Amino acid sequence: MIDYHRILERYRPTEDEERKLRRISRSIVQRINGICASRGLRAEAVIVGSYAKGTNLRDGDLDIFIAFDRDYPEDLVNTEGLRIGHAVLPEGREKYAEHPYVSGEVEGIKIDVVPCYKMRFGEKKISAVDRTLLHTEYVNQHLDDRGRDEVRLLKIFMKSIGVYGAEAKTFGFSGYLCELLVIRFGSFNDVIGYFSRAKGRVIIDEDDRFQDPMVLIDPVDPDRNVASPVGLESLSRMKIASKLFRSSPDERFFQIDHEKKNVQYHDRGTCITIYSLPRPDLTDDVIYPQVYRFRSVLQKIMEAHEIRVISSEIDVSDRIYVLVETATCAEDRIHVHTGPPVDTDNAVDFINSWKGRERSRGPYIVADRLYVDVFTAQRSIEDIVRQEIFNYSIGKNLDRFRKAMEITRFREGMDKMPILDKFFGADLFKL
């Protein structure tokens, strides 16, 4: 029998932390409202996010929005929002989502100060962040204290299995989605039961406009699928983890900080190559889509040279790392060049074009098509990538680093690297 109370005691904010959050949030709200009043702005500070909804976990952050009247132009909202953000967070840094905002720390607590427009139920949003105000109101109307702890259990479970967070780094479940799941199904165990039985796409709300792997319509915005960020891999992980938990309940599913395993590297009889770039000073939501693009370009280059890609992995830390595992470390000595079908008008031109040209054999026929086998330079993967990476864009913020790309081929006995730990440590039994 799992002691959920003990789990909650471990991860629920302590009384001291709650007092600290309350004191800091009230102070910032008062300062923002004072600045707005002194500048004659029709705007006010609103605490949102998991703290405002009472579903926050220990060592969480604070989200404070500056809600402006709806008749202000967007440029003014952005400019004044940043000015106020810097006034209350002097050491804060500007970050960018739909609106620019200021992120900083006060007494070790991460705080985001975000401008938005005021919004009531039924009103059309002006910017995407506006409905966050209504999310807080809706959740507080539909969750009691028991429900808030059920949400906390679900968040802890999802953090433990690596699917919590809607950002591009994870493509997982947002805190708001966790809250809606508990509101919809009633408890943590009921949510887990639902996902353990789910097959195929998870369609909680039928709506043909959305073809995402999971669909749950936002109760405050019927044109939005709250689950749209959930990727197929995160959804699959949630399904199998729910099945495993239901079949054998264990408190290991509620360990946010997993004990670090000693991952053993070994020769897989393949070619494992790591490509790394300097990391630009940008948010994860800006970097990660470009890292995925970088990986996709590397795979395209391999496939263009008929080098079979077996697996891949990414890691963003001090640098950007992409690992690509291939069947071989170089292109094949022979490349099969495909020609046209024999009954097409250019079949004879294809045959004549190879007269006097170096080739291994051909032209020859297989079924109804012409082929020629040609010799390649049998270049290494490293040479191919260094020469051809400039034929592709790997992202507007990464393109300038292509010349600085470092390539490392894996060998047994090499030093530990986080990306190799992720690659060799992939194991569902460690859930």
C-alpha positions, 0 to 999 in steps of 0.5 A, spaced: 500 500 500 502 506 497 503 512 503 500 518 498 500 522 505 508 521 506 509 522 498 505 529 499 509 531 505 516 530 501 514 534 495 508 539 498 511 546 500 513 547 507 509 552 511 516 556 511 516 556 504 509 558 503 510 564 508 516 566 504 512 565 497 506 569 500 511 575 503 514 575 496 508 575 492 505 580 496 511 585 496 511 584 488 504 585 487 504 591 491 510 594 488 507 593 481 500 596 483 504 602 486 508 603 479 502 602 475 498 608 479 504 612 479 504 612 471 497 612 470 496 606 467 490 602 468 493 595 469 494 591 475 498 585 478 495 578 478 498 572 481 497 566 477 500 559 476 500 553 480 502 557 486 495 561 485 491 555 484 494 551 490 497 545 486 505 547 487 510 543 489 516 544 493 521 549 490 517 552 485 517 559 482 512 565 482 508 567 476 506 574 476 502 577 470 501 585 469 494 585 466 492 591 462 486 594 460 484 591 453 484 598 449 492 599 450 496 598 444 500 592 444 507 596 443 505 600 450 503 593 453 510 590 451 514 596 453 511 598 460 511 591 462 518 590 461 519 597 464 515 594 470 518 588 470 525 590 471 523 595 476 521 589 481 526 585 478 533 589 477 537 583 476 532 580 471 533 578 464 528 579 458 525 573 455 521 572 449 514 568 448 508 571 445 510 578 449 517 579 452 517 578 459 522 579 465 525 573 469 529 573 475 530 571 482 528 574 489 531 570 495 532 564 491 525 563 488 525 564 480 519 569 478 517 571 472 513 578 471 509 577 464 504 583 461 498 581 458 491 583 457 485 583 462 480 578 460 473 575 462 469 569 460 467 569 453 471 575 451 476 573 445 483 573 447 488 578 444 494 574 446 495 567 448 497 569 455 491 572 457 487 566 458 492 564 463 488 569 468 481 565 467 485 558 467 487 560 475 480 562 476 477 556 473 481 551 477 480 555 483 472 554 482 473 546 481 478 544 485 478 543 493 484 542 498 483 534 496 483 535 489 489 540 489 493 534 492 491 529 487 494 534 482 500 534 486 500 527 486 499 527 478 505 532 477 510 528 481 508 522 478 509 525 471 516 529 473 518 522 475 517 519 469 519 525 465 513 527 461 511 533 465 512 540 462 509 543 455 515 546 453 519 544 447 524 540 451 519 535 453 513 535 449 509 533 455 503 535 460 503 542 462 501 543 470 494 546 467 493 540 463 494 536 470 489 540 473 484 539 468 485 531 468 484 531 475 478 535 475 475 531 469 476 524 472 476 526 479 483 523 482 490 521 481 488 514 481 482 515 476 487 519 471 492 513 471 487 508 470 484 512 464 491 512 461 493 505 463 487 503 458 487 508 453 489 506 446 491 510 440 490 517 440 487 519 447 481 523 445 478 526 451 474 531 447 471 529 440 473 535 436 475 534 428 479 540 428 485 537 432 489 531 430 494 531 435 495 525 439 491 527 445 485 532 445 482 536 451 479 542 450 480 548 454 474 550 458 475 557 458 477 557 450 473 552 446 478 553 440 484 551 444 486 544 445 490 544 452 493 537 450 496 540 443 504 540 446 503 533 448 508 529 443 507 521 441 513 519 445 511 523 452 503 520 451 506 513 450 511 514 456 505 516 460 501 510 458 506 504 459 508 508 466 500 507 468 500 500 466 506 498 470 504 502 476 497 499 476 500 492 475 505 493 480 504 500 485 511 502 487 513 509 490 519 509 485 514 512 481 514 518 485 521 520 485 523 526 482 530 526 483 532 519 481 538 516 484 544 517 479 545 510 475 552 508 473 551 507 466 556 502 462 558 504 455 559 498 451 561 497 443 554 496 440 558 494 433 555 500 430 558 507 429 556 512 434 558 519 433 557 526 437 556 532 433 556 538 438 555 546 437 556 552 442 550 553 446 547 560 444 544 564 450 536 563 449 531 560 452 529 552 451 523 553 447 527 557 442 533 552 442 530 545 442 526 546 435 533 548 432 536 542 435 531 537 433 532 540 426 540 539 427 538 532 428 534 531 422 539 535 417 544 530 420 540 524 419 538 527 412 545 527 410 546 520 412 540 517 408 542 521 402 549 517 402 545 510 404 548 510 411 543 507 415 541 511 421 539 506 427 538 511 433 539 518 435 539 522 442 540 529 444 542 533 450 542 541 451 547 543 457 554 547 456 553 545 449 548 542 444 550 535 443 546 530 437 548 523 437 547 519 431 548 512 431 549 509 424 550 502 421 557 504 418 562 509 419 563 511 412 559 511 405 559 504 401 564 503 396 559 502 391 553 506 390 547 504 386 544 509 381 537 509 379 535 510 372 528 511 369 524 505 367 525 502 360 519 504 357 520 512 358 522 517 353 529 518 356 531 511 357 536 511 351 539 518 353 540 515 360 544 509 357 548 514 352 550 518 358 554 513 361 558 511 355 565 512 357 564 514 364 567 510 370 563 505 373 563 499 377 557 496 372 551 497 368 547 500 365 543 494 367 536 492 368 532 490 374 524 489 373 523 494 369 528 500 371 535 501 369 541 502 374 548 503 374 553 501 380 558 507 381 564 507 385 564 512 391 570 516 394 568 512 401 568 518 405 567 517 412 561 520 416 565 526 419 568 528 412 561 527 409 557 532 414 563 537 414 562 538 407 555 538 406 552 541 413 553 548 409 547 545 404 542 546 409 539 550 415 539 548 422 536 554 425 537 561 424 540 561 431 545 555 430 547 556 422 552 561 424 556 555 429 556 550 423 564 552 422 565 551 429 561 544 430 566 539 433 565 531 431 567 526 436 566 518 435 565 514 441 570 509 443 570 504 449 573 507 455 572 515 453 570 520 459 563 520 461 558 525 457 551 526 459 549 525 452 552 518 452 549 517 459 542 518 456 543 514 450 546 508 454 541 509 460 535 508 456 531 503 460 524 503 462 525 498 467 528 504 471 522 508 472 
